[in-house]
Amino acid sequence: MEWRQQSSVSCADAFVEAQRWIEEVTGKSFDCNDFRAALENGVLLCDLINKLKPGIIKRVNRLSTPIAGLDNVNVFLKACGKLGLNVSQLFHPGDLQDLSTRATLRQDESKRRLKNVLITIYWLGRKAQIDDFYNGPQLNFKAFEGLLGLALSKVRFRVRWT
């Protein structure tokens, strides 16, 4: 199987599993079929982490402005840090921004940004499973193996040949 095909299949499984887990934990559904757009305003992410560790985020900004969304995403990422996730396990707040109108955006750049979000969700799910503070729905880590395996194999390849 070609690398690009394997990558898209691996990501598809991870997207489906991440959405399932977020919806089951929060009790809320994605309002659209676009993974990025559903998480862009940060509300679902804040609701997710508040279900994992109640009260970790005191206030969620529910205004429908880009600044409010960026604020929510930053608050979510800080809460992930409080739970023990490392900076290297967190996506960048800009990874959820809609970049479809940029003329210079490469398609693989958009995919890379969403993979970063998936990796953060993976680590958050692992953290929830091993800590005592959470006993709700579990994330199926197997759905992320292809995504993480590709990332790890690329790192090993670089280390071996540099």
N, CA, C and O of each residue as an XYZ file, in Angstrom:
648
protein
N       0.851     -1.180      0.000
C       0.000      0.000      0.000
C       0.895      1.241      0.000
O       1.856      1.314      0.765
N       0.586      2.194     -0.838
C       1.368      3.418     -0.918
C       1.220      4.201      0.384
O       0.182      4.124      1.041
N       2.261      4.958      0.763
C       2.270      5.687      2.027
C       1.093      6.644      2.135
O       0.445      6.703      3.180
N       0.806      7.390      1.082
C      -0.288      8.370      1.133
C      -1.633      7.685      1.363
O      -2.463      8.195      2.116
N      -1.857      6.547      0.730
C      -3.108      5.817      0.932
C      -3.179      5.305      2.365
O      -4.220      5.410      3.013
N      -2.093      4.758      2.852
C      -2.079      4.240      4.217
C      -2.343      5.371      5.203
O      -3.083      5.192      6.170
N      -1.750      6.520      4.966
C      -1.917      7.663      5.844
C      -3.368      8.118      5.902
O      -3.886      8.379      6.987
N      -4.039      8.219      4.746
C      -5.413      8.683      4.739
C      -6.346      7.671      5.394
O      -7.294      8.062      6.076
N      -6.093      6.370      5.198
C      -6.905      5.343      5.850
C      -6.717      5.425      7.360
O      -7.689      5.373      8.113
N      -5.482      5.553      7.797
C      -5.181      5.641      9.220
C      -5.847      6.850      9.845
O      -6.402      6.768     10.941
N      -5.791      7.965      9.147
C      -6.419      9.182      9.659
C      -7.935      9.044      9.702
O      -8.571      9.504     10.650
N      -8.513      8.424      8.700
C      -9.964      8.264      8.672
C     -10.451      7.503      9.899
O     -11.442      7.896     10.515
N      -9.773      6.429     10.259
C     -10.142      5.660     11.457
C     -10.017      6.514     12.712
O     -10.880      6.478     13.590
N      -8.939      7.279     12.787
C      -8.706      8.121     13.963
C      -9.755      9.229     14.059
O     -10.228      9.529     15.155
N     -10.127      9.843     12.931
C     -11.163     10.876     12.938
C     -12.490     10.323     13.432
O     -13.157     10.943     14.261
N     -12.871      9.165     12.925
C     -14.139      8.547     13.327
C     -14.131      8.224     14.817
O     -15.103      8.492     15.523
N     -13.040      7.654     15.285
C     -12.945      7.290     16.704
C     -12.896      8.518     17.604
O     -13.540      8.543     18.653
N     -12.147      9.526     17.208
C     -12.078     10.746     18.015
C     -13.457     11.399     18.124
O     -13.856     11.838     19.202
N     -14.180     11.461     17.009
C     -15.520     12.041     17.035
C     -16.450     11.220     17.923
O     -17.200     11.779     18.724
N     -16.403      9.901     17.783
C     -17.256      9.038     18.609
C     -16.992      9.278     20.089
O     -17.923      9.429     20.879
N     -15.724      9.313     20.454
C     -15.357      9.468     21.863
C     -15.789     10.828     22.404
O     -16.357     10.913     23.492
N     -15.525     11.877     21.657
C     -15.906     13.220     22.099
C     -17.421     13.315     22.273
O     -17.898     13.883     23.256
N     -18.177     12.764     21.325
C     -19.637     12.812     21.420
C     -20.148     12.000     22.600
O     -21.064     12.439     23.295
N     -19.575     10.827     22.840
C     -20.030      9.998     23.963
C     -19.676     10.631     25.303
O     -20.485     10.602     26.230
N     -18.502     11.191     25.416
C     -18.085     11.793     26.685
C     -18.911     13.039     26.985
O     -19.387     13.218     28.107
N     -19.082     13.899     25.984
C     -19.776     15.165     26.216
C     -21.296     15.045     26.158
O     -22.007     15.876     26.723
N     -21.796     14.014     25.477
C     -23.232     13.891     25.289
C     -23.753     14.855     24.233
O     -24.961     15.056     24.109
N     -22.835     15.454     23.468
C     -23.201     16.402     22.415
C     -22.663     15.896     21.089
O     -21.610     15.262     21.032
N     -23.401     16.184     20.021
C     -22.942     15.713     18.719
C     -22.274     16.849     17.945
O     -22.524     18.030     18.185
N     -21.421     16.449     17.014
C     -20.813     17.418     16.109
C     -21.954     18.016     15.290
O     -22.836     17.285     14.840
N     -21.949     19.322     15.092
C     -23.025     19.968     14.339
C     -22.842     19.856     12.832
O     -23.721     20.245     12.063
N     -21.695     19.320     12.412
C     -21.431     19.212     10.978
C     -20.541     17.995     10.728
O     -20.078     17.351     11.669
N     -20.309     17.692      9.464
C     -19.459     16.555      9.107
C     -17.989     16.925      9.000
O     -17.153     16.073      8.698
N     -17.669     18.177      9.241
C     -16.302     18.668      9.143
C     -15.667     18.658     10.534
O     -16.039     19.450     11.400
N     -14.710     17.758     10.737
C     -14.073     17.582     12.043
C     -13.480     18.893     12.554
O     -13.695     19.271     13.706
N     -12.739     19.578     11.698
C     -12.099     20.823     12.100
C     -13.135     21.867     12.492
O     -13.019     22.501     13.541
N     -14.146     22.046     11.652
C     -15.167     23.061     11.901
C     -15.941     22.779     13.199
O     -16.325     23.709     13.908
N     -16.163     21.518     13.500
C     -16.899     21.163     14.718
C     -16.123     21.522     15.986
O     -16.722     21.790     17.028
N     -14.800     21.527     15.897
C     -13.968     21.810     17.065
C     -13.387     23.221     17.067
O     -12.813     23.657     18.066
N     -13.531     23.928     15.966
C     -12.877     25.221     15.766
C     -13.168     26.241     16.868
O     -12.271     26.980     17.274
N     -14.410     26.289     17.358
C     -14.742     27.291     18.372
C     -14.325     26.861     19.777
O     -14.487     27.629     20.726
N     -13.797     25.662     19.925
C     -13.266     25.204     21.200
C     -14.287     24.790     22.236
O     -13.913     24.268     23.287
N     -15.558     25.006     21.976
C     -16.596     24.702     22.973
C     -16.640     23.205     23.273
O     -16.642     22.806     24.438
N     -16.675     22.369     22.222
C     -16.703     20.917     22.449
C     -15.443     20.437     23.174
O     -15.510     19.549     24.024
N     -14.320     21.018     22.839
C     -13.067     20.629     23.510
C     -13.112     20.990     24.999
O     -12.692     20.204     25.849
N     -13.622     22.181     25.301
C     -13.745     22.587     26.706
C     -14.752     21.703     27.441
O     -14.519     21.308     28.583
N     -15.864     21.396     26.786
C     -16.858     20.500     27.389
C     -16.250     19.116     27.628
O     -16.507     18.488     28.655
N     -15.443     18.646     26.672
C     -14.787     17.347     26.805
C     -13.892     17.304     28.037
O     -14.005     16.389     28.852
N     -13.022     18.264     28.177
C     -12.071     18.217     29.289
C     -12.769     18.465     30.630
O     -12.316     17.978     31.666
N     -13.870     19.220     30.609
C     -14.636     19.400     31.849
C     -15.363     18.123     32.259
O     -15.639     17.920     33.441
N     -15.673     17.264     31.295
C     -16.262     15.959     31.634
C     -15.191     15.011     32.173
O     -15.460     14.190     33.049
N     -13.983     15.134     31.642
C     -12.885     14.285     32.112
C     -12.448     14.690     33.521
O     -12.185     13.838     34.370
N     -12.376     15.977     33.753
C     -11.977     16.515     35.062
C     -12.899     17.701     35.352
O     -12.581     18.834     34.991
N     -14.039     17.447     36.001
C     -15.023     18.506     36.237
C     -14.423     19.740     36.922
O     -13.689     19.640     37.906
N     -14.762     20.899     36.365
C     -14.345     22.162     36.945
C     -12.962     22.645     36.548
O     -12.540     23.713     36.991
N     -12.242     21.890     35.723
C     -10.893     22.305     35.351
C     -10.934     23.595     34.514
O     -10.005     24.401     34.561
N     -12.013     23.778     33.754
C     -12.234     25.036     33.035
C     -13.443     25.697     33.663
O     -14.541     25.141     33.670
N     -13.228     26.885     34.187
C     -14.294     27.578     34.923
C     -15.338     28.207     34.008
O     -16.528     28.199     34.322
N     -14.893     28.755     32.873
C     -15.828     29.466     32.008
C     -15.488     29.197     30.543
O     -14.338     29.317     30.120
N     -16.516     28.830     29.785
C     -16.372     28.607     28.352
C     -17.026     29.780     27.627
O     -18.171     30.130     27.915
N     -16.310     30.378     26.699
C     -16.822     31.507     25.937
C     -17.694     30.981     24.793
O     -17.182     30.361     23.861
N     -18.981     31.220     24.858
C     -19.905     30.673     23.870
C     -20.270     31.671     22.761
O     -21.183     31.415     21.977
N     -19.572     32.784     22.697
C     -19.786     33.723     21.597
C     -19.288     33.087     20.306
O     -18.346     32.294     20.325
N     -19.905     33.424     19.205
C     -19.514     32.823     17.930
C     -18.573     33.746     17.152
O     -18.849     34.123     16.013
N     -17.467     34.094     17.786
C     -16.459     34.919     17.129
C     -15.144     34.138     17.070
O     -14.907     33.260     17.899
N     -14.299     34.453     16.102
C     -13.003     33.755     16.021
C     -12.146     33.950     17.274
O     -11.437     33.033     17.688
N     -12.209     35.127     17.871
C     -11.415     35.398     19.075
C     -11.904     34.529     20.236
O     -11.095     33.995     20.996
N     -13.221     34.388     20.374
C     -13.781     33.536     21.428
C     -13.350     32.091     21.219
O     -13.007     31.395     22.175
N     -13.369     31.643     19.975
C     -12.939     30.280     19.672
C     -11.479     30.064     20.006
O     -11.124     29.042     20.594
N     -10.631     31.004     19.643
C      -9.203     30.907     19.955
C      -8.975     30.914     21.457
O      -8.116     30.193     21.966
N      -9.744     31.728     22.164
C      -9.652     31.762     23.628
C     -10.009     30.399     24.217
O      -9.305     29.902     25.095
N     -11.094     29.794     23.743
C     -11.507     28.477     24.233
C     -10.456     27.410     23.949
O     -10.169     26.574     24.806
N      -9.884     27.437     22.754
C      -8.861     26.453     22.397
C      -7.639     26.617     23.303
O      -7.067     25.629     23.762
N      -7.242     27.857     23.557
C      -6.103     28.091     24.457
C      -6.388     27.622     25.878
O      -5.516     27.052     26.533
N      -7.603     27.861     26.354
C      -7.994     27.405     27.691
C      -7.978     25.874     27.747
O      -7.528     25.291     28.734
N      -8.470     25.227     26.687
C      -8.444     23.767     26.603
C      -7.011     23.242     26.677
O      -6.726     22.304     27.421
N      -6.116     23.851     25.904
C      -4.721     23.390     25.877
C      -4.040     23.590     27.235
O      -3.250     22.749     27.663
N      -4.345     24.698     27.908
C      -3.791     24.917     29.258
C      -4.323     23.858     30.219
O      -3.580     23.364     31.067
N      -5.590     23.510     30.094
C      -6.179     22.474     30.948
C      -5.527     21.117     30.674
O      -5.318     20.334     31.600
N      -5.206     20.837     29.415
C      -4.489     19.595     29.082
C      -3.145     19.564     29.806
O      -2.733     18.525     30.321
N      -2.472     20.699     29.839
C      -1.207     20.793     30.560
C      -1.381     20.546     32.051
O      -0.548     19.888     32.675
N      -2.454     21.067     32.621
C      -2.735     20.837     34.046
C      -2.977     19.360     34.338
O      -2.693     18.881     35.436
N      -3.507     18.641     33.345
C      -3.740     17.204     33.524
C      -2.464     16.384     33.345
O      -2.447     15.187     33.633
N      -1.407     17.022     32.873
C      -0.135     16.324     32.759
C       0.350     16.067     31.340
O       1.386     15.429     31.158
N      -0.373     16.548     30.327
C       0.118     16.379     28.959
C       1.303     17.318     28.731
O       1.306     18.455     29.204
N       2.296     16.837     28.012
C       3.470     17.632     27.688
C       3.166     18.561     26.528
O       2.244     18.316     25.750
N       3.939     19.620     26.416
C       3.773     20.558     25.313
C       3.890     19.840     23.970
O       3.193     20.191     23.018
N       4.764     18.841     23.887
C       4.955     18.099     22.634
C       3.733     17.262     22.259
O       3.624     16.820     21.115
N       2.816     17.039     23.193
C       1.612     16.255     22.934
C       0.416     17.138     22.556
O      -0.671     16.633     22.276
N       0.622     18.436     22.552
C      -0.463     19.373     22.295
C      -0.373     19.969     20.894
O       0.717     20.250     20.395
N      -1.523     20.156     20.275
C      -1.550     20.840     18.988
C      -1.390     22.339     19.211
O      -1.528     22.821     20.336
N      -1.107     23.059     18.167
C      -0.998     24.516     18.222
C      -2.400     25.100     18.048
O      -3.179     24.569     17.257
N      -2.747     26.177     18.760
C      -4.094     26.749     18.614
C      -4.478     27.051     17.167
O      -5.650     26.944     16.807
N      -3.525     27.421     16.347
C      -3.802     27.721     14.949
C      -4.136     26.507     14.106
O      -4.603     26.650     12.976
N      -3.903     25.305     14.639
C      -4.180     24.087     13.879
C      -5.670     23.898     13.590
O      -6.031     23.161     12.673
N      -6.530     24.550     14.356
C      -7.971     24.429     14.124
C      -8.553     25.585     13.312
O      -9.750     25.591     13.027
N      -7.737     26.548     12.939
C      -8.238     27.679     12.161
C      -8.599     27.243     10.750
O      -7.973     26.351     10.176
N      -9.620     27.889     10.204
C     -10.030     27.617      8.828
C      -9.073     28.337      7.886
O      -9.051     29.566      7.824
N      -8.294     27.568      7.166
C      -7.316     28.141      6.251
C      -7.697     27.904      4.792
O      -6.876     28.105      3.897
N      -8.927     27.481      4.548
C      -9.344     27.103      3.197
C      -9.341     28.276      2.224
O      -9.274     28.066      1.013
N      -9.413     29.493      2.722
C      -9.445     30.651      1.827
C      -8.048     31.173      1.489
O      -7.910     32.076      0.665
N      -7.028     30.621      2.108
C      -5.662     31.058      1.809
C      -5.220     30.489      0.467
O      -5.323     29.288      0.216
N      -4.734     31.366     -0.373
C      -4.325     30.951     -1.720
C      -3.070     30.092     -1.693
O      -2.882     29.251     -2.573
N      -2.216     30.283     -0.712
C      -0.935     29.579     -0.688
C      -0.945     28.311      0.160
O       0.088     27.654      0.291
N      -2.072     27.962      0.727
C      -2.133     26.790      1.595
C      -2.029     25.502      0.787
O      -2.783     25.280     -0.161
N      -1.099     24.677      1.175
C      -0.988     23.358      0.555
C      -1.947     22.410      1.266
O      -2.166     22.525      2.471
N      -2.511     21.479      0.515
C      -3.484     20.545      1.073
C      -2.863     19.699      2.177
O      -3.524     19.408      3.174
N      -1.605     19.299      2.016
C      -0.971     18.471      3.039
C      -0.741     19.252      4.329
O      -0.646     18.652      5.400
N      -0.650     20.573      4.248
C      -0.496     21.392      5.452
C      -1.764     21.337      6.293
O      -1.689     21.225      7.517
N      -2.907     21.413      5.664
C      -4.180     21.331      6.370
C      -4.335     19.967      7.040
O      -4.796     19.882      8.179
N      -3.951     18.903      6.336
C      -4.029     17.554      6.897
C      -3.070     17.399      8.081
O      -3.415     16.775      9.085
N      -1.878     17.962      7.961
C      -0.895     17.880      9.042
C      -1.436     18.549     10.311
O      -1.260     18.040     11.418
N      -2.087     19.683     10.132
C      -2.633     20.404     11.283
C      -3.718     19.581     11.981
O      -3.779     19.544     13.210
N      -4.573     18.923     11.194
C      -5.619     18.105     11.797
C      -5.041     16.858     12.468
O      -5.577     16.392     13.473
N      -3.967     16.325     11.927
C      -3.303     15.190     12.575
C      -2.778     15.599     13.940
O      -2.815     14.807     14.882
N      -2.291     16.827     14.058
C      -1.824     17.325     15.351
C      -2.961     17.329     16.369
O      -2.762     16.982     17.534
N      -4.145     17.722     15.925
C      -5.315     17.735     16.814
C      -5.653     16.305     17.236
O      -5.929     16.049     18.408
N      -5.630     15.381     16.281
C      -5.908     13.974     16.596
C      -4.909     13.425     17.611
O      -5.287     12.682     18.517
N      -3.662     13.781     17.467
C      -2.637     13.281     18.391
C      -2.887     13.801     19.802
O      -2.699     13.064     20.770
N      -3.307     15.053     19.936
C      -3.644     15.585     21.261
C      -4.823     14.832     21.861
O      -4.809     14.497     23.046
N      -5.842     14.564     21.051
C      -7.007     13.822     21.544
C      -6.596     12.415     21.976
O      -7.076     11.904     22.988
N      -5.708     11.798     21.205
C      -5.189     10.478     21.574
C      -4.536     10.535     22.967
O      -4.856      9.720     23.831
N      -3.636     11.483     23.181
C      -2.935     11.565     24.470
C      -3.883     11.919     25.606
O      -3.706     11.446     26.728
N      -4.882     12.743     25.331
C      -5.869     13.079     26.348
C      -6.682     11.836     26.720
O      -6.972     11.605     27.894
N      -7.042     11.045     25.723
C      -7.765      9.799     25.991
C      -6.938      8.819     26.803
O      -7.464      8.145     27.688
N      -5.640      8.734     26.507
C      -4.749      7.855     27.283
C      -4.652      8.335     28.727
O      -4.683      7.537     29.664
N      -4.535      9.631     28.888
C      -4.435     10.207     30.231
C      -5.710      9.920     31.022
O      -5.651      9.568     32.200
N      -6.853     10.073     30.371
C      -8.129      9.812     31.045
C      -8.225      8.357     31.481
O      -8.749      8.066     32.556
N      -7.731      7.454     30.668
C      -7.832      6.030     30.983
C      -6.950      5.627     32.167
O      -7.341      4.776     32.966
N      -5.785      6.221     32.284
C      -4.874      5.789     33.347
C      -5.066      6.520     34.674
O      -4.609      6.051     35.716
N      -5.742      7.666     34.635
C      -5.937      8.416     35.869
C      -7.253      8.042     36.546
O      -8.198      7.593     35.897
N      -7.294      8.234     37.853
C      -8.460      7.870     38.644
C      -9.632      8.840     38.494
O     -10.754      8.512     38.882
N      -9.390     10.020     37.941
C     -10.425     11.043     37.908
C     -11.525     10.796     36.883
O     -12.495     11.553     36.838
N     -11.404      9.765     36.067
C     -12.373      9.572     34.993
C     -12.770      8.106     34.869
O     -11.917      7.220     34.910
N     -14.084      7.852     34.716
C     -14.560      6.478     34.523
C     -15.641      6.383     33.450
O     -16.513      5.517     33.523
N     -15.588      7.270     32.450
C     -16.578      7.285     31.377
C     -16.134      6.489     30.166
O     -15.288      5.602     30.279
N     -16.704      6.802     28.996
C     -16.356      6.089     27.755
C     -14.855      6.153     27.469
O     -14.193      7.156     27.736
N     -14.350      5.075     26.929
C     -12.909      4.980     26.644
C     -12.639      5.202     25.159
O     -13.445      4.838     24.302
N     -11.512      5.796     24.879
C     -11.051      5.989     23.512
C     -10.427      4.690     23.020
O      -9.636      4.076     23.736
N     -10.772      4.266     21.812
C     -10.201      3.064     21.223
C      -8.850      3.423     20.599
O      -8.795      3.974     19.500
N      -7.776      3.110     21.297
C      -6.434      3.505     20.866
C      -6.014      2.812     19.575
O      -5.179      3.332     18.835
N      -6.573      1.669     19.305
C      -6.215      0.925     18.098
C      -6.491      1.740     16.828
O      -5.771      1.610     15.839
N      -7.526      2.571     16.856
C      -7.868      3.403     15.698
C      -6.770      4.422     15.386
O      -6.719      4.961     14.280
N      -5.899      4.683     16.351
C      -4.843      5.678     16.180
C      -3.493      5.056     15.835
O      -2.532      5.775     15.559
N      -3.415      3.721     15.848
C      -2.120      3.058     15.632
C      -1.488      3.431     14.304
O      -0.287      3.695     14.251
N      -2.260      3.460     13.240
C      -1.709      3.804     11.934
C      -1.182      5.222     11.907
O      -0.102      5.479     11.376
N      -1.932      6.133     12.471
C      -1.519      7.531     12.517
C      -0.246      7.693     13.333
O       0.708      8.325     12.879
N      -0.226      7.134     14.518
C       0.943      7.266     15.386
C       2.110      6.441     14.876
O       3.263      6.852     15.005
N       1.825      5.284     14.301
C       2.887      4.440     13.755
C       3.623      5.134     12.638
O       4.847      5.043     12.551
N       2.890      5.834     11.772
C       3.528      6.568     10.683
C       4.384      7.698     11.229
O       5.499      7.921     10.755
N       3.873      8.410     12.219
C       4.635      9.516     12.799
C       5.905      8.992     13.461
O       6.977      9.577     13.305
N       5.786      7.889     14.201
C       6.954      7.333     14.877
C       7.963      6.767     13.894
O       9.169      6.898     14.104
N       7.490      6.141     12.824
C       8.421      5.577     11.856
C       9.179      6.684     11.132
O      10.348      6.504     10.792
N       8.541      7.819     10.891
C       9.229      8.942     10.267
C      10.312      9.493     11.190
O      11.397      9.848     10.728
N      10.029      9.567     12.481
C      11.017     10.049     13.444
C      12.186      9.075     13.516
O      13.341      9.501     13.510
N      11.906      7.774     13.585
C      12.980      6.774     13.649
C      13.844      6.820     12.402
O      15.065      6.686     12.476
N      13.196      7.013     11.243
C      13.938      7.066      9.987
C      14.888      8.266      9.999
O      16.049      8.133      9.613
N      14.414      9.432     10.436
C      15.240     10.626     10.485
C      16.404     10.437     11.445
O      17.535     10.816     11.141
N      16.128      9.855     12.593
C      17.180      9.654     13.598
C      18.244      8.700     13.057
O      19.438      8.928     13.249
N      17.816      7.641     12.388
C      18.733      6.639     11.883
C      19.641      7.202     10.785
O      20.805      6.812     10.687
N      19.117      8.119      9.955
C      19.859      8.569      8.795
C      20.457      9.961      8.960
O      21.044     10.477      8.009
N      20.338     10.579     10.104
C      20.948     11.906     10.266
C      22.221     11.837     11.056
O      22.862     12.862     11.285
